[in-house]
Amino acid sequence: MRKQYMLPESACGDCLLHFCCESCALCQEHRELKHRGYDMSIGWQGNMDNQNRGIAMAPGVQGGMTR
């Protein structure tokens, strides 16, 4: 996701974050996708189908996640 959405890298590496606190990392990824307009109830393939059909997704936010 970091490469796909050009998110800034943090001091703690992605691999280390997933190893130490996988539930926190997955929760953070879920919030990022939801913030970008993905509908979690239809799954990844459903969201890709919506994009391919031209259904508008939420605009991308520059600068990554903020509180």
Long-range contacts (C-beta under 8 A, 24 or more apart in sequence): 1-29, 1-32, 1-33, 5-32, 5-36, 5-60, 5-64, 7-32, 7-64, 7-65, 8-63, 8-64, 28-65, 31-65, 32-65, 35-61, 35-65, 36-60, 36-61
